[in-house]
Amino acid sequence: MYRDRFYTLSASCPDQVGIIARVAGFIAGHGGWILESSYHADAVTGRYFMRLEIKADSLPFMLAEFRERFHAEVAEALGMTWRITDSAVKKRVVIMVSKQEHCLYDLLARWQSKDLDIEIPCVISNHETFKGFVEWHGIPFLHVPVVADHKEAAFAEIKRIVEDVRGDCVVLARYMQILSPELCAAMPGRILNIHHSFLPSFVGAKPYHQAYERGVKLIGATCHYVTAALDQGPIIDQDVIRIDHSDSPDDMVRYGKDIEKTVLARGLRYHLEDRVLVHGNKTVVFR
């Protein structure tokens, strides 16, 4: 569905009296039209979170001037961490994959149908399995092998590629390598992963086999931001499916693929629409 151009303002600050009045007053004072608004006050941390969509042509200035004025007139006094993005600028998403196809296939189908209105400047893989498939879509495929004794060089090359193609974020679509701490630190809150379990249960390799051995009755998938701590980053989205004693690990892997691709696509959409605000190791997600 077509929408007029809008700006998305997402922010957090210490909870205090008058936050909404200051922000909305600034926007209204310049003739701005708020299309959508979401707010959350965290009583435990004392932090306030907000997300606003503002009709772009209702403001008398462009984003550069908005940033200057908003910082000086509102954000600085409130101790606010904030960002504002433009719906007219498509996000550039770099996809990384290994040998599992389902998440890659799903993301490319959503991209091709405009369900995900993004640019994909390249797909990076440590194997050449999907080279033909990706290039058939007209997307550059870059093979970066990850060799045991030279992993740091591989991740340095990946970092260079992402910077070169001006990637806004990276999606690990079942990329089965642990990223280097340096790469994680270079892109905080910009690398999304799909883990095939309901975290924090069953981190690391073969979580479905771990779940089978534990005899669980629910399996799930988790979309989270990547940090240097394996499978411990802030969680964006999760889902589960019920299983029983008759299901084998192979059955669980098969069931899990449907959840994985759905949760990854949903988590990516929340990220792209600036609906996710990170605070510590937790997130506020305005759906």
C-alpha positions in Angstrom: 0.0 0.0 0.0 1.4 3.4 -1.0 1.9 5.9 1.8 2.9 9.6 1.6 6.5 10.2 2.6 7.0 10.4 6.4 9.8 10.7 8.9 10.2 8.3 11.8 11.4 9.7 15.1 12.4 7.1 17.7 13.9 8.1 21.1 14.5 7.2 24.7 15.4 9.3 27.7 15.2 9.3 31.5 11.5 9.4 32.5 10.3 12.8 33.6 7.4 15.2 33.4 6.7 16.9 30.1 8.4 14.6 27.5 5.5 14.2 25.2 4.6 17.9 25.5 8.2 19.0 24.6 8.4 16.6 21.6 4.9 17.1 20.3 5.1 20.8 21.0 8.3 21.1 18.9 6.7 19.3 16.0 3.3 21.2 16.2 5.2 24.4 16.6 6.6 24.0 13.1 3.3 22.9 11.6 4.2 19.2 11.8 1.5 16.5 11.4 2.0 13.4 13.6 0.6 10.3 11.8 1.3 7.7 14.5 2.7 7.7 18.0 3.7 5.0 20.5 5.0 5.5 24.1 6.3 3.3 26.9 7.5 4.1 30.4 9.6 1.5 32.1 9.0 1.7 35.8 11.9 -0.5 36.6 14.7 1.3 34.7 13.1 4.8 34.9 13.5 5.0 31.1 10.9 6.5 28.7 10.6 5.3 25.0 8.7 6.8 22.1 8.2 6.4 18.3 6.5 9.0 16.1 5.7 9.1 12.4 5.6 12.7 11.0 4.2 13.6 7.7 7.3 14.9 5.8 5.7 17.7 3.8 4.0 19.1 6.8 7.4 20.4 8.1 9.0 23.6 6.7 12.5 22.1 6.6 14.4 19.0 5.7 15.9 16.4 8.0 19.3 18.1 8.4 17.7 21.2 9.8 15.2 19.1 11.9 18.2 17.3 13.5 19.9 20.6 14.4 16.8 22.2 15.8 15.4 19.1 17.6 18.8 18.5 19.3 19.1 22.1 20.5 15.5 22.7 21.5 14.4 19.3 22.8 16.8 16.4 23.0 19.7 17.9 24.8 17.7 19.2 27.7 15.9 15.8 28.1 19.1 13.7 27.9 17.6 12.0 24.9 19.1 9.3 22.7 17.3 9.5 19.4 17.3 9.1 15.6 15.1 10.1 12.7 14.8 8.4 9.4 13.1 9.1 6.0 10.6 6.6 4.5 11.8 7.7 1.0 15.3 6.3 1.6 15.3 2.5 1.3 17.4 0.6 3.8 20.3 -1.3 2.4 20.3 -4.9 3.8 23.3 -7.2 3.4 22.3 -10.9 3.7 24.7 -13.5 5.0 24.0 -17.2 4.5 25.8 -20.6 4.7 24.1 -23.8 3.4 20.5 -23.6 4.8 18.3 -22.1 2.2 14.9 -21.4 3.7 15.5 -18.0 5.3 17.4 -16.7 2.2 14.6 -17.9 -0.1 12.0 -16.3 2.0 13.8 -12.9 2.3 14.4 -12.8 -1.5 10.8 -13.6 -2.2 9.6 -10.8 0.1 12.1 -8.4 -1.5 11.1 -9.4 -5.0 7.4 -8.9 -4.2 8.1 -5.5 -2.5 6.7 -7.0 0.8 10.1 -5.9 2.1 10.8 -2.6 0.3 14.6 -2.6 0.7 17.8 -2.7 -1.4 20.0 -5.8 -1.2 23.4 -4.6 -2.3 24.9 -8.2 -2.0 24.7 -11.6 -0.4 27.8 -12.9 1.4 28.4 -16.5 2.1 31.2 -18.8 3.3 30.1 -21.3 0.7 29.2 -21.1 -3.0 26.0 -23.1 -2.7 23.6 -20.3 -3.6 25.7 -18.3 -6.0 23.6 -19.2 -9.1 20.3 -18.6 -7.2 21.3 -15.2 -5.9 22.8 -14.0 -9.2 19.6 -15.1 -11.0 17.9 -12.4 -8.9 20.4 -9.9 -10.1 22.1 -9.5 -6.8 25.9 -9.7 -6.4 27.0 -12.9 -4.6 30.3 -12.6 -2.7 32.1 -15.7 -1.5 34.2 -15.1 1.6 35.6 -18.4 2.9 36.1 -18.7 6.6 39.1 -20.9 7.3 39.9 -21.9 10.8 43.3 -20.3 11.0 42.3 -17.1 9.2 38.9 -16.2 10.5 39.9 -12.7 11.5 40.9 -11.9 8.0 37.6 -13.2 6.7 35.6 -11.1 9.1 37.7 -8.0 8.3 36.9 -8.6 4.6 33.2 -8.8 5.5 33.4 -5.6 7.4 35.1 -3.9 4.4 32.4 -5.2 2.0 29.5 -4.0 4.2 31.1 -0.5 4.5 31.9 -0.5 0.7 28.3 -1.2 -0.2 27.0 1.2 2.4 25.0 -1.5 4.2 22.6 -0.2 6.8 22.2 -3.6 8.5 23.3 -7.2 8.1 21.0 -10.2 8.4 22.4 -13.6 9.3 20.0 -15.8 7.4 21.3 -19.0 8.9 24.9 -18.0 8.6 26.6 -20.7 10.6 29.8 -18.9 11.8 30.4 -17.0 15.0 31.3 -13.4 14.1 34.4 -11.8 15.5 34.0 -9.5 18.5 35.6 -6.7 16.3 32.8 -7.0 13.7 30.1 -7.1 16.4 31.5 -4.0 18.1 31.7 -2.2 14.7 27.9 -2.6 14.1 26.0 -2.6 17.4 22.3 -2.9 16.8 22.8 -3.4 13.1 23.4 -7.2 12.8 20.3 -9.4 13.1 20.4 -13.2 13.6 17.9 -15.9 13.6 18.6 -18.6 16.1 16.7 -21.9 15.9 15.6 -22.1 19.5 13.5 -20.1 22.0 16.4 -18.3 23.7 17.8 -18.3 26.3 17.3 -22.0 26.0 19.6 -24.1 23.8 22.3 -21.7 22.7 25.0 -22.7 20.3 25.0 -25.6 17.8 22.3 -28.1 17.2 19.6 -26.6 19.4 16.9 -28.9 18.0 19.0 -31.9 19.1 19.5 -30.3 22.5 15.7 -29.8 22.7 15.1 -33.4 21.7 17.4 -34.7 24.4 15.7 -32.5 27.0 12.2 -33.7 26.0 10.7 -30.2 25.5 7.1 -29.8 24.3 7.6 -26.5 22.6 10.4 -25.5 20.1 10.9 -22.0 18.8 13.0 -19.5 17.0 14.5 -16.1 18.1 15.5 -13.1 16.1 18.0 -11.1 18.0 20.8 -8.5 17.6 24.3 -10.0 17.5 26.8 -9.2 20.2 30.2 -10.7 21.0 28.4 -13.0 23.5 27.1 -16.0 21.5 23.2 -15.9 21.2 23.0 -13.5 24.1 22.1 -10.2 22.2 18.9 -8.2 22.7 15.8 -10.2 21.5 13.6 -8.6 18.8 11.0 -11.3 18.2 10.2 -15.0 19.0 7.7 -17.7 18.3 7.0 -21.3 19.2 5.3 -24.4 17.9 4.1 -27.4 19.9 5.7 -30.8 19.5 5.3 -34.2 21.3 7.2 -37.3 22.2 6.8 -38.9 18.7 8.8 -36.1 17.0 12.4 -36.8 16.0 15.1 -34.2 15.8 14.7 -34.3 12.0 10.9 -33.6 12.5 11.8 -30.7 14.7 14.3 -29.2 12.2 11.5 -29.4 9.5 8.9 -27.7 11.7 11.4 -25.1 12.9 12.2 -23.9 9.4 8.7 -22.3 9.1 9.1 -20.5 12.4 12.6 -19.4 11.6 11.8 -17.6 8.4 8.6 -16.0 9.8 10.4 -14.7 12.9 13.4 -13.4 11.0 11.2 -11.6 8.5 9.1 -10.1 11.2 12.1 -9.0 13.3 13.7 -7.5 10.3 10.6 -5.5 9.4 10.4 -4.1 13.0 14.1 -3.1 12.7 13.6 -1.5 9.2 10.6 0.4 10.4 12.5 1.8 13.5 10.1 0.0 15.8 12.9 -1.5 18.0 14.6 0.5 20.7 17.5 -1.1 22.6 18.2 -0.5 26.2 21.0 -2.6 27.7 20.3 -6.2 26.7 16.5 -5.7 26.3 14.4 -4.1 23.6 11.2 -2.2 23.4 9.3 -3.1 20.2 6.5 -0.9 19.1 4.3 -3.2 16.9 
